[in-house]
Amino acid sequence: MKKYILSVDGGGIRGIIPAIILAEIEKRARKPIAEIFDLMAGTSTGGIVVAGLCKKDKPQYSANDLVEF
């Protein structure tokens, strides 16, 4: 059984870049990031982005929400 892992790098304000990419992935897949990946981790800003997306049952935020923040 395949497992999909998402690792998001930090970088302060540049953390917007992975959030934009994740928003596009959600848009194309028509699924929340939490339903696409089995394990998510990040460093610094990447960890904050992942924390906002990792609730599996009913994600509180979409990647697009995080871009808007």
C-alpha distances in whole Angstrom, upper triangle without the diagonal:
4,7,10,13,17,20,23,26,29,33,35,36,34,31,32,30,27,28,29,26,24,26,26,22,22,25,23,20,22,20,21,19,18,16,14,13,11,14,17,20,24,27,30,30,27,26,28,27,23,25,26,23,21,22,19,21,24,24,28,28,26,26,30,31,31,32,35,35
4,7,10,13,16,20,23,26,29,32,33,30,28,29,27,23,24,26,22,20,23,23,19,20,22,21,18,20,18,18,16,15,14,12,10,9,12,15,18,21,24,27,27,23,23,26,24,20,23,24,21,19,20,18,20,23,22,26,25,24,23,27,28,28,29,32,33
4,7,10,13,16,20,23,26,29,30,28,25,26,24,20,21,23,20,18,21,21,17,18,21,20,17,19,17,16,14,13,12,10,8,6,8,11,14,17,20,24,24,20,20,22,20,17,19,21,17,15,17,15,18,20,20,23,23,21,21,24,26,25,26,29,29
4,7,10,13,17,20,23,25,26,24,21,22,20,17,18,19,16,14,17,17,14,15,18,17,14,17,14,14,11,11,10,7,5,5,7,9,12,14,18,21,21,17,17,19,17,14,17,18,15,13,16,14,17,19,18,21,20,18,17,21,23,21,23,26,26
4,7,10,13,16,20,22,23,21,18,20,18,15,16,18,15,13,17,17,14,15,19,18,16,18,16,14,11,11,12,9,6,6,5,6,8,11,14,17,17,14,14,16,15,12,14,16,13,12,15,14,18,19,17,20,19,18,16,20,21,20,21,24,24
4,6,10,13,16,19,20,17,15,16,15,11,12,15,12,10,14,15,12,13,17,17,15,17,15,13,9,10,12,9,6,8,6,5,6,8,12,15,14,10,11,13,11,9,12,13,11,11,14,14,18,18,16,18,17,15,13,17,18,16,17,21,21
4,7,10,13,16,17,15,12,15,13,10,12,15,13,11,15,16,14,16,19,19,18,20,18,16,12,13,15,13,10,11,8,6,5,5,8,12,12,8,9,12,11,9,12,14,12,12,16,17,20,21,18,20,18,17,14,18,19,16,17,21,20
4,7,10,12,14,11,9,11,10,7,9,12,11,10,13,15,14,15,18,19,18,20,18,16,12,14,16,14,12,14,11,8,6,4,7,9,8,5,7,9,8,7,11,12,12,12,16,18,21,21,18,19,16,15,13,16,17,14,14,18,17
4,7,10,12,9,8,11,10,8,11,13,12,12,16,17,16,18,21,22,22,24,22,19,16,17,20,18,16,17,15,11,9,6,5,7,7,5,8,10,10,10,13,15,15,16,19,21,25,24,21,21,19,18,15,18,19,15,15,19,18
4,6,9,7,6,9,10,9,11,14,14,14,17,19,19,20,22,24,24,25,24,21,18,19,22,21,19,20,17,13,11,7,5,5,4,4,7,9,9,11,13,14,15,17,20,22,26,25,21,21,19,18,15,18,18,14,14,17,16
4,6,5,6,9,10,10,12,14,15,16,18,20,20,22,24,25,26,27,26,23,21,22,25,24,22,24,21,17,14,11,8,7,6,8,11,11,12,14,16,17,18,20,23,25,29,28,24,23,21,20,17,19,19,15,15,17,16
4,5,6,8,10,11,12,14,16,17,18,20,21,22,24,26,27,28,27,24,21,23,26,25,23,25,22,19,16,12,10,7,6,9,11,10,11,14,15,16,18,20,23,26,29,27,24,22,20,20,17,18,18,14,13,16,14
4,5,6,9,11,11,12,15,16,17,19,20,21,23,25,26,27,26,23,21,23,26,25,24,26,24,20,18,15,13,11,8,10,13,12,12,15,16,16,18,21,23,26,29,27,23,22,19,19,16,16,16,12,11,13,11
4,5,6,8,9,10,12,14,15,17,18,20,21,23,24,25,24,22,20,22,25,23,22,25,22,19,17,14,12,11,8,10,13,13,12,15,17,17,18,20,23,26,29,27,23,23,19,18,15,15,16,13,11,14,13
4,5,6,7,9,10,11,13,15,16,17,19,21,21,22,21,19,16,18,21,20,19,21,19,15,14,10,10,9,6,6,10,9,8,11,13,13,14,16,20,22,25,23,20,19,16,15,12,13,14,10,9,12,11
4,6,5,6,9,10,10,12,14,15,16,19,20,21,20,18,16,18,21,20,19,22,20,17,16,13,14,12,9,9,12,11,9,12,14,13,14,17,20,22,25,23,19,18,15,14,10,10,11,8,6,9,9
4,5,5,6,9,10,11,13,14,15,17,18,20,19,18,15,18,21,19,19,22,20,17,16,14,14,14,11,10,14,13,11,13,16,15,15,18,21,23,26,24,20,20,17,15,11,12,14,11,9,12,13
4,5,5,6,8,10,10,12,14,15,16,18,17,15,12,15,17,16,15,18,16,13,13,11,12,12,10,8,11,11,8,10,13,13,12,15,18,19,23,21,18,18,15,13,9,11,13,10,9,13,13
4,5,5,6,9,10,10,12,14,15,16,15,13,11,14,16,15,15,18,17,13,13,12,13,13,10,9,11,10,7,9,12,10,10,13,16,18,20,19,15,15,12,10,6,7,9,7,6,10,10
4,5,5,6,9,10,11,12,14,15,15,14,12,16,18,16,17,20,19,16,17,15,17,17,13,12,15,14,11,13,15,14,13,16,19,20,23,21,17,17,14,11,7,7,10,9,6,10,12
4,5,5,6,9,10,11,12,14,14,13,11,15,16,14,14,18,17,15,16,15,17,17,14,12,15,15,12,13,16,15,13,16,19,19,22,21,18,18,15,12,9,9,13,11,10,13,15
4,5,5,6,9,10,10,12,11,9,7,11,12,11,11,15,15,12,13,13,16,17,14,11,13,13,10,10,13,12,10,12,15,16,18,17,14,15,12,9,6,8,11,10,9,13,14
4,5,5,6,9,10,10,10,9,8,12,13,12,14,17,17,15,17,16,19,19,16,14,16,15,11,12,15,12,11,14,16,16,19,17,14,14,11,7,5,5,9,9,8,11,13
4,5,5,6,8,10,11,11,10,14,15,13,15,18,19,17,19,18,21,21,18,16,19,18,14,15,18,16,14,17,19,19,21,19,17,18,14,11,8,8,12,12,11,14,16
4,5,5,6,8,8,9,8,11,12,9,11,15,16,15,17,17,20,21,19,16,18,18,14,14,17,16,13,15,17,16,19,18,15,17,14,11,9,10,14,14,13,16,18
4,6,5,5,5,6,6,10,10,9,11,15,16,15,17,18,21,22,19,17,18,18,14,13,16,14,11,13,15,14,16,14,12,14,12,8,7,9,11,12,13,15,17
4,6,5,7,9,10,13,13,12,15,18,20,18,21,21,24,25,22,20,21,20,17,17,19,17,14,17,18,17,19,17,15,16,14,10,9,9,12,14,13,15,18
4,6,8,10,11,14,13,12,15,18,20,19,22,22,25,26,24,21,23,23,19,19,21,19,16,18,20,19,20,19,17,19,17,13,12,12,16,17,16,18,21
4,5,8,9,12,10,8,12,15,17,17,20,21,25,26,24,21,22,22,19,18,20,18,15,16,18,16,17,17,15,18,16,13,12,14,16,17,18,20,22
4,7,9,12,10,10,14,17,19,18,22,23,26,27,24,22,23,22,19,18,20,18,15,16,17,15,16,14,14,16,14,11,12,12,15,17,17,19,21
4,6,8,6,7,10,13,16,15,19,20,24,25,23,20,20,20,17,15,17,15,12,13,13,11,12,11,11,13,12,10,11,12,14,16,17,19,20
4,5,6,7,9,12,14,13,16,17,21,22,19,17,17,16,13,12,13,11,8,9,10,9,10,9,7,10,9,7,8,10,12,13,14,16,17
4,5,5,6,9,10,9,12,14,17,19,17,14,14,14,11,9,11,10,6,8,9,9,12,11,9,11,10,8,8,11,12,12,14,16,17
4,6,6,7,9,8,12,14,18,19,18,15,14,14,12,9,10,10,6,5,6,5,8,9,7,10,10,9,10,13,14,14,16,19,19
4,6,7,10,11,15,17,21,23,21,18,18,18,15,13,14,13,10,9,9,7,9,10,9,13,13,11,13,15,16,17,19,21,22
4,7,9,10,14,16,20,22,21,17,17,18,15,13,15,15,11,10,12,10,12,13,12,15,15,13,13,16,17,17,19,21,22
4,6,7,10,13,17,19,19,15,15,16,14,11,13,14,10,9,11,10,13,14,13,16,15,14,13,17,18,17,19,22,22
4,7,10,14,17,20,20,16,15,17,16,12,14,15,12,9,11,9,13,15,14,17,17,16,16,20,21,20,22,25,25
4,7,10,14,17,17,14,12,15,14,10,11,14,11,9,11,11,14,16,15,17,17,17,16,20,20,19,21,24,23
4,7,11,13,13,10,9,11,10,6,9,11,9,7,11,11,15,16,14,16,15,14,13,17,18,16,18,21,20
4,7,10,11,8,6,9,9,6,8,11,11,9,13,14,18,19,16,17,16,16,15,18,19,16,18,21,20
4,7,7,4,4,7,8,6,9,11,11,11,15,17,20,21,17,18,17,17,14,18,18,15,16,19,18
4,6,5,5,8,9,9,11,13,14,14,18,20,24,24,20,20,19,19,17,20,20,16,17,20,18
4,5,5,7,9,10,11,13,15,16,19,21,25,24,21,20,18,19,17,19,19,15,16,19,16
4,5,5,6,9,10,11,13,14,17,20,23,22,19,18,16,16,14,16,15,11,12,15,13
4,5,5,6,9,10,11,12,16,18,21,21,17,17,15,15,12,15,15,11,12,15,14
4,5,5,6,9,10,10,14,16,19,19,16,16,14,15,13,16,16,12,14,17,15
4,5,5,6,9,10,13,16,19,18,14,13,12,13,12,14,13,10,12,14,12
4,5,5,7,9,12,15,18,16,13,12,10,10,8,11,10,7,9,12,10
4,5,5,6,9,12,15,15,11,12,10,10,9,13,12,10,12,15,14
4,5,6,8,11,14,13,10,10,10,11,11,14,13,10,14,16,14
4,6,8,11,13,12,8,7,6,8,8,11,9,7,11,13,11
4,6,8,11,10,6,7,6,6,7,10,10,9,12,14,13
4,6,9,9,7,9,9,10,10,14,13,12,16,18,17
4,6,6,5,7,9,10,12,15,14,14,17,19,18
4,6,6,9,11,12,14,17,16,16,19,21,21
4,6,9,12,13,16,18,17,18,21,22,22
4,6,9,10,13,15,14,16,19,19,19
4,6,7,10,12,11,12,15,16,16
4,7,10,12,9,11,14,14,13
4,7,8,6,7,10,11,10
4,5,5,7,9,10,11
4,5,5,6,9,10
4,5,5,6,9
4,5,5,6
4,5,5
4,5
4
